[in-house]
Amino acid sequence: MAGDVHDVAIIGAGPAGVAASVYLKRVGVDPLLLERNRVGGLLANANLVENYPGFPYGVSGRDLVKLMDAQLRRWRIRVTRAGVERVALEDGLYRLETSRGEYSARFVIVATGTRPKGIGLRGEELMAGKRLFSEVVQIPQALRGGTSLIIGGGDAAFDYALNLAADGGSVSVIFKSGKPACIPLLLARSRVERAIRLFPETVPESVQEENGKIVLACRKAGRRTSFRGDLVLIACGREPNLDFLPARLRRAALKGEAAPKTPRLFMAGDVKRGHYRQVGIAVGDGIAAAMAVAEQIHRED
């Protein structure tokens, strides 16, 4: 077992992980907070968060992330920039293999959120990270303000559309169904935004780069059609990010069951909530997991 043994390791510094970290720090437990990418997780993509208490006029996802980052600094909680590749339970301790080496912990809180589902577009893997993205924050500044093609008809797709329209670009929202699946408020805002156009009953089939633009080939009413733009943003569903867990624990987590024989492993936030991806839910989950961990630590110490 590598290095010192931490009381608790938290995997993921999104709202759930941040909330868990701050709670633990306040009750005298110094957590190991591991994050592969950035503080805030998917929250950084949000155009406007309006249902989180304390912000009567809403707050942008980016601003809320900045406040969370400041809160971590205020409590002197260090974010260890490392991606967790494998978690194993050995001799009553968790061993975490990461991109920066191995860590050991008595308890683990998994707050890794979700990852995008592929949609089977021809050329999707080839274009990923170049002209095709799954989050707004992944888009290089050089591509912002251009023509964006968003695939998806749910809340995320329309929130992303409003976000990109605010950057001064034009946005086409392309979705298979006859009507959007987003909440009415997002649809109403998108319809009055001149930069956003909606294309229902349109099925994307392939994507490729052509003469400095990205071309999205689709089928509508049995006929082929295509869209040209500067980037494609896919917002068509997400799944729990749990590849680093052994299959037994991953299956249990996906079914919402208590992990068998692993009472020291907790799930928090989007990773266990399906489509209930809300900041308030994630924060509550993180605090609940941290409280359970703290109670066990204090009982045993």
Legacy VTK file of the C-alpha trace (Angstrom):
# vtk DataFile Version 3.0
C-alpha trace
ASCII
DATASET POLYDATA
POINTS 301 float
0.000 0.000 0.000
1.496 3.277 -1.160
2.283 6.282 0.997
0.360 7.596 3.992
-3.165 6.409 4.633
-5.783 9.160 4.298
-8.962 9.042 6.328
-11.078 9.754 3.239
-10.482 10.183 -0.472
-13.017 12.106 -2.534
-12.956 11.395 -6.258
-14.277 14.384 -8.193
-14.367 18.114 -7.411
-17.794 18.956 -8.771
-20.537 20.325 -6.479
-20.882 17.003 -4.618
-17.147 16.611 -4.058
-16.675 20.233 -3.018
-19.580 20.079 -0.567
-18.263 16.832 0.935
-14.756 18.277 1.254
-15.869 21.446 3.052
-18.105 19.530 5.451
-15.314 17.130 6.374
-12.789 19.929 6.840
-15.169 21.727 9.202
-15.483 18.650 11.435
-11.745 18.085 11.610
-11.220 15.554 8.828
-8.704 16.537 6.147
-9.864 14.943 2.869
-7.798 13.911 -0.136
-9.666 15.587 -3.019
-8.803 14.138 -6.431
-9.871 15.781 -9.699
-8.834 14.867 -13.227
-9.847 18.081 -14.964
-11.240 21.144 -13.207
-13.240 22.185 -10.159
-16.973 22.404 -10.827
-17.493 19.547 -13.247
-20.420 20.051 -15.629
-21.510 23.147 -13.702
-18.957 25.198 -15.645
-21.101 24.694 -18.778
-24.319 26.074 -17.303
-25.622 29.280 -18.816
-27.680 30.263 -15.758
-28.391 28.401 -12.514
-31.737 29.667 -11.222
-32.947 27.045 -8.736
-30.020 27.053 -6.314
-30.981 28.842 -3.065
-29.281 32.117 -2.253
-29.157 33.524 -5.793
-32.540 35.178 -6.381
-31.607 36.341 -9.880
-29.666 33.234 -10.801
-25.933 32.803 -11.215
-23.888 31.662 -14.176
-22.281 28.263 -13.900
-18.845 29.815 -14.311
-19.402 32.283 -11.463
-20.716 29.595 -9.144
-17.658 27.463 -9.901
-15.407 30.425 -9.031
-17.168 30.746 -5.671
-16.729 27.026 -4.982
-13.049 27.256 -5.896
-12.657 30.209 -3.522
-14.392 28.233 -0.784
-11.903 25.388 -1.171
-9.028 27.852 -0.878
-10.586 29.523 2.163
-10.653 26.134 3.924
-7.179 25.279 2.621
-8.452 22.198 0.844
-5.936 21.201 -1.780
-7.175 19.774 -5.072
-4.852 16.995 -6.239
-4.874 17.037 -10.043
-4.983 13.343 -10.819
-7.274 11.030 -12.705
-8.298 7.908 -10.819
-7.754 4.839 -12.969
-8.569 2.027 -10.556
-9.922 1.556 -7.048
-9.332 -1.692 -5.168
-10.116 -2.825 -1.630
-7.127 -4.521 -0.013
-6.745 -5.483 3.648
-9.531 -3.150 4.713
-8.107 -0.125 2.904
-8.855 1.355 -0.491
-5.975 1.614 -2.920
-6.421 4.286 -5.569
-4.274 4.041 -8.666
-4.085 7.453 -10.337
-2.237 9.274 -13.079
0.060 10.683 -10.361
0.734 7.505 -8.426
-1.058 5.537 -5.725
-2.967 6.713 -2.664
-4.556 4.829 0.213
-7.713 5.700 2.149
-9.991 4.232 4.781
-13.106 5.712 3.142
-13.911 6.746 -0.422
-16.598 9.119 -1.671
-17.191 8.736 -5.406
-18.388 12.033 -6.899
-17.189 11.535 -10.468
-20.374 12.660 -12.207
-21.201 11.500 -15.691
-19.646 11.198 -19.119
-21.288 11.742 -22.519
-22.806 8.888 -24.457
-21.651 8.431 -28.005
-24.417 8.599 -30.593
-22.824 6.517 -33.338
-22.183 9.285 -35.860
-19.891 8.253 -38.671
-16.704 10.231 -38.122
-17.549 11.005 -34.473
-14.381 9.521 -32.987
-12.174 11.099 -35.654
-13.545 14.613 -35.029
-13.819 14.415 -31.221
-11.840 17.153 -29.507
-11.106 18.945 -32.792
-14.412 20.222 -34.102
-16.751 17.983 -32.111
-17.339 18.407 -28.367
-19.632 17.332 -25.531
-19.235 20.366 -23.256
-19.157 24.119 -23.823
-15.974 24.537 -21.780
-14.114 22.206 -24.145
-14.594 24.578 -27.077
-11.441 26.576 -27.948
-11.823 30.340 -27.855
-10.985 30.512 -31.569
-14.198 28.612 -32.409
-16.515 30.604 -30.162
-18.656 33.226 -31.796
-18.968 31.180 -34.982
-21.666 28.791 -36.158
-22.458 26.009 -33.674
-24.413 22.850 -34.467
-25.921 21.324 -31.328
-27.301 17.781 -31.423
-29.937 17.126 -28.770
-33.338 18.354 -27.627
-33.128 18.281 -23.833
-32.307 20.820 -21.127
-28.547 20.564 -21.670
-28.802 21.178 -25.414
-30.917 24.309 -25.003
-28.875 25.628 -22.096
-25.728 25.176 -24.201
-27.439 26.939 -27.103
-28.214 29.988 -24.961
-24.651 29.934 -23.656
-23.127 29.921 -27.145
-25.578 32.501 -28.488
-24.413 34.835 -25.711
-20.910 34.592 -27.203
-22.212 36.241 -30.364
-22.455 33.207 -32.594
-25.316 31.528 -34.427
-26.661 28.210 -33.184
-28.623 25.410 -34.838
-30.285 22.944 -32.452
-30.893 19.630 -34.212
-33.015 16.878 -32.653
-34.830 13.694 -33.714
-38.200 14.215 -32.060
-41.015 16.427 -33.233
-40.726 18.708 -30.240
-37.985 19.512 -27.706
-37.742 17.632 -24.424
-36.406 20.640 -22.490
-38.341 22.579 -19.866
-40.720 25.225 -21.295
-38.668 28.111 -19.879
-35.555 27.166 -21.878
-37.594 26.655 -25.027
-39.275 30.067 -24.650
-35.928 31.793 -24.178
-34.433 30.035 -27.175
-37.342 30.989 -29.419
-36.894 34.699 -28.757
-33.134 34.489 -29.295
-32.582 35.376 -32.955
-29.257 33.571 -33.075
-30.882 30.194 -32.295
-32.741 28.108 -34.874
-34.497 24.795 -34.183
-34.530 21.791 -36.504
-36.884 19.067 -35.227
-37.361 15.610 -36.768
-33.812 15.718 -38.065
-31.575 12.676 -37.603
-27.777 13.228 -37.667
-25.869 10.497 -39.514
-22.266 11.555 -40.122
-19.782 14.333 -39.550
-16.662 15.387 -41.426
-14.417 18.388 -41.996
-14.562 20.083 -45.366
-12.847 23.295 -46.503
-12.258 24.527 -42.968
-15.820 23.832 -41.819
-17.515 20.879 -40.197
-20.323 19.271 -42.184
-23.094 17.415 -40.360
-25.057 15.127 -42.675
-28.615 14.381 -41.537
-31.842 12.820 -42.702
-35.180 14.630 -42.500
-38.490 13.245 -43.772
-36.623 10.568 -45.679
-34.380 13.041 -47.460
-30.769 13.905 -46.913
-29.817 17.350 -45.696
-26.663 18.837 -44.240
-25.495 21.650 -41.988
-22.201 23.526 -42.155
-20.642 25.132 -39.114
-17.540 25.723 -37.054
-18.241 23.059 -34.459
-20.619 20.301 -33.391
-21.689 19.984 -29.761
-23.344 16.700 -28.768
-25.822 16.881 -25.866
-27.640 13.550 -26.139
-27.484 11.993 -22.723
-24.863 10.959 -20.225
-23.963 7.892 -18.164
-22.259 7.378 -14.779
-18.491 7.738 -14.872
-17.503 4.573 -13.011
-15.005 2.733 -15.208
-12.349 2.834 -12.482
-14.443 0.673 -10.138
-14.376 -3.132 -10.194
-17.302 -4.610 -12.111
-19.071 -5.817 -8.967
-19.070 -2.388 -7.368
-19.955 -0.687 -10.645
-23.013 -2.900 -11.146
-24.172 -2.248 -7.594
-23.741 1.507 -8.033
-25.668 1.573 -11.305
-28.553 -0.306 -9.683
-28.553 2.069 -6.728
-27.736 -0.724 -4.308
-25.476 -0.556 -1.288
-22.071 -1.827 -2.307
-21.801 -5.358 -0.882
-19.217 -5.774 1.856
-17.936 -2.241 1.250
-19.557 -0.007 3.884
-16.736 2.534 3.470
-17.602 3.381 -0.146
-20.159 6.133 -0.825
-21.665 7.573 -4.014
-22.656 11.242 -4.266
-24.142 13.510 -6.924
-24.759 12.921 -10.614
-22.888 9.618 -10.623
-25.861 7.987 -8.865
-28.778 10.268 -9.761
-29.544 9.426 -13.383
-31.187 12.369 -15.130
-31.722 14.237 -11.831
-28.673 16.399 -12.480
-29.158 19.441 -10.269
-26.600 21.400 -8.260
-28.736 21.323 -5.123
-29.147 17.536 -5.274
-25.414 17.027 -5.788
-24.525 19.326 -2.893
-26.985 17.526 -0.590
-25.609 14.145 -1.615
-22.055 15.288 -0.955
-22.905 16.558 2.516
-24.883 13.415 3.372
-21.987 11.176 2.325
-19.515 13.324 4.286
-21.700 13.189 7.401
-21.877 9.388 7.203
-18.097 9.170 6.769
-17.397 11.592 9.633
-19.704 9.690 11.990
-17.920 6.406 11.275
-14.467 7.947 11.611
-15.297 9.535 14.950
-16.825 6.287 16.232
-13.724 4.313 15.330
-11.108 6.835 16.505
LINES 1 302
301 0 1 2 3 4 5 6 7 8 9 10 11 12 13 14 15 16 17 18 19 20 21 22 23 24 25 26 27 28 29 30 31 32 33 34 35 36 37 38 39 40 41 42 43 44 45 46 47 48 49 50 51 52 53 54 55 56 57 58 59 60 61 62 63 64 65 66 67 68 69 70 71 72 73 74 75 76 77 78 79 80 81 82 83 84 85 86 87 88 89 90 91 92 93 94 95 96 97 98 99 100 101 102 103 104 105 106 107 108 109 110 111 112 113 114 115 116 117 118 119 120 121 122 123 124 125 126 127 128 129 130 131 132 133 134 135 136 137 138 139 140 141 142 143 144 145 146 147 148 149 150 151 152 153 154 155 156 157 158 159 160 161 162 163 164 165 166 167 168 169 170 171 172 173 174 175 176 177 178 179 180 181 182 183 184 185 186 187 188 189 190 191 192 193 194 195 196 197 198 199 200 201 202 203 204 205 206 207 208 209 210 211 212 213 214 215 216 217 218 219 220 221 222 223 224 225 226 227 228 229 230 231 232 233 234 235 236 237 238 239 240 241 242 243 244 245 246 247 248 249 250 251 252 253 254 255 256 257 258 259 260 261 262 263 264 265 266 267 268 269 270 271 272 273 274 275 276 277 278 279 280 281 282 283 284 285 286 287 288 289 290 291 292 293 294 295 296 297 298 299 300
